[in-house]
Amino acid sequence: MQKIKSLMTRQGLKSPPESLSDLGAIESLRVPGKEEFRELREQPSDPQAEQELINSIEQVYFSTDSFDIVKYELEKLPPVLNLQELEEYRDKLKQQQAAVSKKVADLILEKQPAYVKELERVTSLQTGLQLAAVICTNGRRHLNIAKEGFTQASLGLLANQRKRQLLIGLLKSLRTIKTLQRTDVRLSEMLEEEDYPGAIQLCLECQKAASTFKHYSCISELNSKLQDTLEQIEEQLDVALSKICKNFDINHYTKVQQAYRLLGKTQTAMDQLHMHFTQAIHNTVFQVVLGYVELCSGNTDTKFQKLQYKDLCTHVTPDSYIPCLADLCKALWEVMLSYYRTMEWHEKHDNEDTTSASEGSNIGTEETNFDRGYIKKKLEHGLTRIWQDVQLKVKTYLLGTDLSIFKYDDFIFVLDIISRLMQVGEEFCGSKSEVLQESIRKQSVNYFKNYHRTRLDELRMFLENETWELCPVKSNFSILQLHEFKFMEQSRSPSVSPSKQPASTSSKTVTLFEQYCSDGNPFEIQANHKDEETEDVLASNGYESDEQEKSAYQEYDSDSDVPEELKRDYVDEQTGDAPVKSVSRETLKSRKKSDYSLNKVNAPILTNTTLNVIRLVGKYMQMMNILKPIAFDVIHFMSQLFDYYLYAIYTFFGRNDSLESTGLGLSSSRLRTTLNRIQESLIDMEVSADPTATLTAAEERKEKVPSPHLSHLVVLTSGDTLYGLAERVVATESLVFLAEQFEFLQPHLDAVMPAVKKPFLQQFYSQTVSTASELRKPIYWIVAGKAIDYEQMLLLMANVKWDVKEIMSQHNIYVDALLKEFEQFNRRLNEVSKRVRIPLPVSNILWEHCIRLANRTIVEGNIQRSS
């Protein structure tokens, strides 16, 4: 349609006579008149055919107005003209022109109603303009009448009143300008008083007043001065904001926040605050470490100040390492506490602002809520960021020195400080302190491996020099009385580190930030961080007092009734019949005294070596309690201490191939499996076999310990001492006592052991600790087998004549001999009990072995006679 309009417009601009002055043959290309349009519309037509004709028109006809149609058609003529072809082409052009003309006529008639409507609107507009001209004329006429009605005097009065008002306004302006000129003095005073909100409020009011009087030349200079003053206030405000990072003061921070709110820069203030916190962490740790480095170096050489923090940490001496670490953590604590109190301030004021907004108007509420949300997200994100910075600084400090050079107590103290710092981080942002944990875990495991290896070698030395004498302790002895286990009893208090807290705490736990919010510091080094009180666990002679010993013996000198368990001593184990020979009252009284001697004090039986192992366990648990990520490694090393002690007791007192070959099953399959496992995994059986062993073999045995050897001072071959029964009792019962202490500690170990490693702990207790008491049978079997002469009994049985025809009124000679052996064994047992308390389970096992061996000897004697 647009193409047709363009074509018709071009045809209308250029009249056919002018364009075709010399071509009368194509005169019919002129634009049809109005009558012709009507005729064209009245002619029957085919719309589809007309559209096809229009579409067949060459595109060039619809180009710009400068296009010359005549020239274009003449140039298209061939060199040799053909009249018939020209006529056909002329007819085609006429048809196309007729189609276009008809289309144009249709469009003109189609727009005719709109043209009429628009003409009506123009006519109406013309009428309105004429009415407006009349109104304006009347207005001018009335104004002229009013002008002529006022007198000159009236106009003069109004002019004077206007001048008066202008002069009054000018006086006020001059007074305001005078006040503005004196504002800088007051602003300086307010800044010195740190009244930042008041200074900004005054400066903004002055700027607003200055903008009102900016048409005065003196004000332009004042306005520039006020702008400089405002920028100076912002700089001082930024300095005041940086002070918050190390020593948070509520009043000071409130003023700073009010000032930034007046400036409309609360978000900018929060961004600046986080930058200051980051800078404060860096500056704080650098200054702390620099102070110690300069102090230890003895000079204030500026070369240290030019070092990077990482390089500076390598210059800290071992003597100042722990105090420097403590001060470093104290300084970082102050920064984190300031951030914590900053968050508290915003939470409190956000709640107050929300309450006041709900009671007041909603003007500016959306903008305030947006700022509040931005600040909250910024503060929450800053928690993790600040803690990461703290971790990295402390990690760098830890890596600056090799911790393996420290003694155990110092190393534990370092771990204790780091543990407190990790607890601070967990309470600060809920982080698990992965950076610190990984760093300290690697160093702790390496340190602890070397420490444990040294302790195993010491344990072997103790065992090889142990004479298995009783270490007298009080009857109420508990491992919790030892210094190494004090951490299990200490309650939560400001002076106690979080690593030394008990496993079970009250339901409401006070965080470190709540505890030290107003005063104190969790990293304060206590002068008496080690317990000053002495351990009161030793007894002088096995009794807690001489009066107790005297009263105990007096009690058993009386002729009281004989205990039932003593009457059952000689009951036949197989048949349950009554005793073969009655026991006299004197014998029972003697046995009664003996049994008291066996149990005179209910004090634990242990040796100095046992006590040292228990102390080692306490130290191991202390490290594990401080640094829980290495709990599995520590418990594994603790199990090795128990394994080696158990294996040593068995090697010293329980190994006897001649008695084991009897096949009586003295050692259970579980005990044999445990001993084999210990020997394969812990005992180095080739330590002296090949001194030229390969490096690979040496590495494989690196974690193993040589098998211990019994001290030559311990004699196990003398019958007078029942083949070292006292030493055997002390050794075996000390192992049982050690196993009981491990059972006591199991809940605590289970609480700190990772869930994936708990099967190892359960296996250790079920397969190793529980087998300690099973060592009693093979160890005491040797005593029972050698203390009574069973071979003599077999010889006496061989000489007995079994073909008697009458029942004898007396026992056979071998029975009397066996009873005498038992009585002698009992007397010797009493003599041993004067040295060492023999517990009832030990006494029962000894007599059980004796009775079993006697029964076995009688059975063998009968078998030999029958054969």
Buried (B, 14 or more C-beta within 10 A) or exposed (E): EEBBEBBBEBBEEBEBEEBBEEEEEBEBBBBBEEEBBEEBBEEEBEEEEBEEBBEEBEEEBBBEEEEEBBEEBEEEEEEEEEEEEBEEBBEEBEBBBBBBBBBBBBEBEEEEEEEEEEEEEEEEEEEEEEEEEEEEEEEEEEEEEEEEEEEEEEEEEEEEEEEEEEEEEEEEBEEBBEEBEEBBEBBEEBBEEBBBBBBBBBBBEBBEBBEEBEEEEEBEEBBEBBEEBBEBBBEBBBEBBBBBBBEBEEEBBEBBBBBBBBBEBBBEBBEBBBBBBBEBBEBBBBEBBBBBBBBBEEEEEEEBEEBEBEEBBEBBEEEBBBEBBBBBBBBBBBBBBBBBBBBBBBEEEBEEBBEEBEEEEEEEBEEBBEBBEBBBEBBEEBBBBBBBBBBBBBBBBBBBBEBEEBEBEBBBBBBBBBBBBBBBBBBBBEBEBEBBBEBBBEBBBEBBBEBBBEBBEEBBEBBBEBEBBBBBBBEEBBBEBBBBBBBBEBEBEEEBBBBBBBEEEEEEEEBBBEBBBEEEBBBBBEEEBEEEEEEEBEBEEBBBEEEBBEEBEEEBEEEEEBEEEBBEBBEEEEEEEEEEEEBEEEBBBBBBBBBBBBBBBEBBBBBBBBBBBBBBBBBBBBBBBBBBBBBBBBBBBBBBBBBBBBBBBBBBBBBBEEBBEEEBEBBEEBBEBBBEBBBEEBBBEEBEEEEEEEEEEEEEBEBBBBBBEBBEEBEBEEEEBBBBBBBBBBBBBBBBBBBBBBEEBBEBBEEBBEEEEEEBBEEBBEBBBBBBBBBBBBBBBBBBBBBBBBEBBBEBBEEEEEEEEEEEEEEBEBBEBBBEBBEEBBEBBBBBBEBBBBBEEBBBBBBBBBBBBBEEBBEBBEEEEEE
